[in-house]
Amino acid sequence: MASPPMPPMPVESSWRAPGRVNLIGEHTDYNDGFCLPLAIPYGCTATVSPLSEPVLEVVSAQQEAPVEIALAELRPGRLTGADAWAGYAAGVAWAIAERGHRLPGLSISLDGDVPLGAGLSSSAALECSVAAALDDQLALGLDRSELVALARQAENDFVGAPTGGMDQLASVFAERDRVLLCDMRTLAVEPVPFDLDAAGLSLLVIDTRAPHQLTDGSYGERRAACEEAARLLGVPALRDVDLEGLPEALDRLPDETLRKRARHVITENDRTLACADLLRTGQLRRIGPLLTASHESMRDDFEITVPEVDLAVEVLLAFGAAGARMTGGGFGGCVIALMEPAQARAGALAVQAAFAGRGYAEPVGFPVTAAAGVHRLG
């Protein structure tokens, strides 16, 4: 039986999705745990328009040349080398086709301002903006949870990055002046107040410019260790061990590496829930020690920080930060600090000076506020 004809497509559909900062809750997402991200005022805009030929064209303002692939050849592993960047967009189209929707020829034009490689989820911003624009252009009628699923499938199964889905949740569901408490087992989200201006505070981001790459083996090794620890403990995921059960759990694990990985995840879940409790009751200034404890756990137990990141945290705490931590998957990327606005300006300059003294690449500091999630333009 022939497929029904597709309805006429609009001239183009433009959607913007934000990057994110994870306030707390690192490497808890793929352990069915809790995380507390916020969207930031930097993101990606995707504009989708029809093409007469059965091809997918991906163009980016940040790339020199477009990438074109025949729809019949759209599959994981097809875009490699210099074309690999287009896989994040092409993967969303592929995921739509995998769900039984017929793709026409399409052009996807991208323009983003999330710092690349900084751990601020530029890839999720791209995927979610493309998912929303394709949904709009093709009149699929998808809800926000389905947009998250498409974006996550693109990253996991098409690109091959084993991320846990928190980035896509934040990019789609985020709200202004709110952080998003994400239960990564149920994918339920709860907006939690996070009005920095009302509290007289600034959330400073320092992009350390240290390389940040999640598709190498280090991320996958951490994930495998967490899954092995859960298996040995006889639980579905490390989320199922609470702080009270931590000592017994550690006694049952056979080696120090597994104990350290499990301890980070279990204590990080507890810190994330404690942070959400403080924010619900308007105690934003009191979350600082939880942020710092999170960084120490990532440094000592999960072992995902690098010298540039640790130095930035050290300097910002010395300059009066209520709390500071690495944010993102680790092995480079960004640091966040909760500070008074004047302290934040001085702290950013102090980090620059400290980095120059060590011969590190020059870092970039900027404040962020909690922004809205994916939305249509025009």
N, C-alpha and C positions, 0 to 999 in steps of 0.2 A: 504494500500500500504506500502510495507516495506521501511524503511529508507535506503537511499543510503549508501554504505559502506564508512567508514571514510578513508581518505588518510593515508598512513603510517606516523607514528609520528617520529620525530627526537629522538635521544637517550635522550637528555635533553635540556631544555631551561633555561638560567639563566639571570635574569634581576635585576637591582638595582634601587631603588627609594629613594629619599631623604626625610628626615624630613623637617620641616620648622620652621622659626621664622616669626611671623607676626610683621612687622615693625610698623604698625598702622592700625586701623580699626577693633576693637574688638567687637564681638557680633552684628556686622552689617550684617553678611552674611545671616542669616535667616530672616533679615528684608529687603531683596532685595537691600541691600546697597553696599558700596564699601569697599574694604580692600586691603592691600598692603604687601603681604607676600614675602619672599624670601626663596629659598631652601638652606639648610645648608649641609656641607660636612659630614654629618652623615646620615645613612639611613638603609635600609633593602635590603638584597639580597634574592630573591626567585628562587629556582631551581626546575623545574617541570620535572618529568620523568614518563613514563607509567608503569602501573601495570597490571598483567594478571587477577586479581580478580576485581569484580565490587565494589571497595571500594575507599574511599579517605583517604589517610594517610597524616598526617601533623606532621612534625618533626621540632624542633627548637633547635639551639645550645644553646639557653638561657633557655630551659626547660628540666627537667629530663627525662620525658617519652613522647613517641609519642602518638598521638591521632588518632584512626582509626574509621571511620564511613561508614556504607554501603551506597552506592549511593541512594538506595531506601528509606533511612531514613534521607536524607539530607533536613532539613527543620528548620526554625527558632524555637528556644527553645529547640533544641535537644542537644546542647552542653552546659552544665552547670557545676558549681562547678570547680573542678580542671581542667576540659577540656575546660573551657570557653575561654581561650586564643586562642585556635585553631579556634574559630568562625570567627575571622577576615579574615582568609584564606579560611575556608570552605564557608563563606558567599559569597565570590567572585565566587566560583565554583557554588554555588546555584543560584546566580544572572545570571550566564551564562546559566544554565539550564532553568531558568525562561523565558529566551528569546528564547527558543525553540531549543537550541543546545544540542545535545546528548553528555553526558559525558562518557568517558571510565574510567577504573580504573586509578588513578593517585596518585603519591607521590609528596608532596610539602615540600621541605626542606628550612628552613628559618634561616637566620643569620643576626642579626641587631646590630647596635651600637648607636642608638638613645637612650639617657637616658630615661628609662621608667618612666611614671608618672610625667614627667617634663613639660608637655604642649608643647612639640616640635613635636607633631604629629607622634609619633612612629606608631600609628595605621594606619594612612593614608599611610605612607611609606610601611608598610607591605601589605596593600590592593592593592596599586598601583603596587608594584613589582609583586605580585601574578597575578593581572589582566593582566599585560603585558606578563608575562611568560606563562600564560594559553593561551592567544591570540596567542602567537608565537607557542607554542607546538601543539595547536589544529588547527592552520592555519585558524583562524576566520576572519582575515583581518579587525580588528576593528581600527577605527581612535582614536586619542587621546581623543576627547570628549566622545567617547563611553567607553574608559577606565575609565575616571572620573566617568561616570554614574554607571558603574559596582561597583567601589570602594565605591561610596556614597551609593548605594543600600545595599551593604553588611553591612556597618556601621549602617545605619538607620533602615533597615528592618530585618536584620538577627541578628545583635548584639543588636540593640535596643538603640543606642546612638543617640539623636536627634540633631546631628551636621548639619551645614548648607552647607557644600560642599567646603568651601574655602581651607581646608587642601589638599583635593584631587586635586583640580585645581593646587595648587602650586607644588605638588609632580610630576605632569605630565608635566605641561607647563613651569616650571621655566627655566631660562637661567642664564648662568654665568655672574656675574657682573651686574645683573639686578634685580630689584624687579618687581613684577607682579601686576599691577593695575587690580583688578578683579571687574567687574560689576556683582554682584550676581543675578541680575534680568535676564540679557541676557546671562550670563556666558561668555561674551566677556572678553578677557584678552589683556593687553597692556604691553609689557616689557618696563620698565623705567630705565634709567641709574642709577647704584648704585655701582660705582667703589671706594671702600673704600681705596685701596692702592693709587690710583691716588690723592685722597683727603687728604692723610696722616692721615687717621682716622682708628679707630678700633671699631667694634661692639662687645662689651663684653656681653656675656651671663652668668648670675649667676643662676645656678640651686639651688634654696633655699632648696631643699629636703623636703619642706613642702608637705604633701600629696595632690595629684591632682587627682580628680575623677569626670568625667563628667557624669557617668551613675547614679549618685544619683539624688535627686529631685531638687537641687538648680539650675542647668542649665535649666531644664525644666520649673521651676517656672519663670525664667527670660524671657524665650521665650514666655510663655503663657501671661505674663504681657505685653510684646511688642505687641503681636497679639491683646490683648484686647484694648490697647491704640489705635492701628490703626483702630480697629472696631468702637470705640467711636468717632474717628475723621473722619470717613467716607472715609478712604483712603485704597488702597490695602495693603500698608505696610508703616512703618515709613519712609522709603526712600522717600516717596512722600511729606513729609513736609520738607521744606528747612529752613535755619537759619532765614530768614526774617519772616517766618510764625511761628517760635517757640513760641513767647509770646502768640499769640492768641491760639495756640494749647494747651499750658499748662493751659490757663484759662478754656478750655473746658473739661479738664480731672477732674474727681470727687475726686481723692484722691492723697495724696502726693507720695505714692509709684509709681503709674502709671506716675505721672509727672516726677519723678526722672529717671525712666527707659527710658521714651521717650526722655527726655533731653539728656541723654547720647548718645543714638543712633543718634539723629539728629545732635548733635554737633560733634560726632565722624565721621560721614560721611563728614561733612565740613572739619574737620582736615585732613582726609585722602586725599581728593581732593586737599587741599592746599599743603600737603606734596608732592604729585605727581607733582604739578605745579613747586615747587621749584627744585625737582630732574630733571625734564625735562630741566631746564635752568642751570644745573650744580651747584646749590646752596645747596649742600649736608650738609654743615656745619650749614645752617640756619634752619634745620628741628627740632633741639633739643627742642625748646620750645613747639612745637606741640606734641612731644612724652611725655613730662612732663605733659602737659595739659590733654592728654589722660589718663595718670595714675590717675591724680586727679579726673577725671570724673568717672573712674572705681571704685575708692575708695569711693567717696562721693555719686554718683548718682546710679551707678549700683551695688555697694556694693558687689564686688566679690574679693576684695583683702583680705589678711590675714596679721597678724603682721610681719611675716618674710619677706614678699614681700615689705611691706611698709618701713621696716627698711632698706632693701637693696637699695631701691630707694633713701631714705634719705641720706645714706652714700655715694652712688655714686655721687649724686649731690654735696655733700659737698667736694668731691675729684675732682671736676672740670668737671664732665660730662656735655656735651652740652644739653643733655636730657636723661631721663630714665623713663622706664615704665614697668609694668608687661606685659608679652606677653602670649597669650593663653586664654583658657576658664575661668581661674580664680580659686579661692579657693585653692591656692597653685601654684606650678610650678615655672616658670622662670621669671627673670627680664632681660631686655636688657638696655644697656647704650651706647650712642655714645660718644667716648672719644678719646683723643690722646693716642697712644699706651703705652707710659710710664705711663700716668695717669691710664690706664686700669689695668696695673699690680699692681700699688699701690692701686687702688680701690678694686680689688679683695681681696687683703690681708686685707684691712680695713674692708670689709664685713665679712670676716672670724673672725676677732677679735671681731667685734660687735656681731656676732651671739654667739660666745663663752661666751661673757659677759652676754648674755640673757639666756644661757642654751639651745639654739636651736641646731638642728642637723648641722653638719659641711657642709657649702655650697660648691659648686664646680663652679669655674669660668673658662671660656674658650672663646677665640675670634672666631667669625665665619665670613666667607665671603659668598657671594651669589654664589651658585653652580648650576649645570645643573640639569634638571629634569630626569625623568625615562629614562633608557638607557640599551641596551643589553650589556652583558658581553661576551667576547670571540668572 
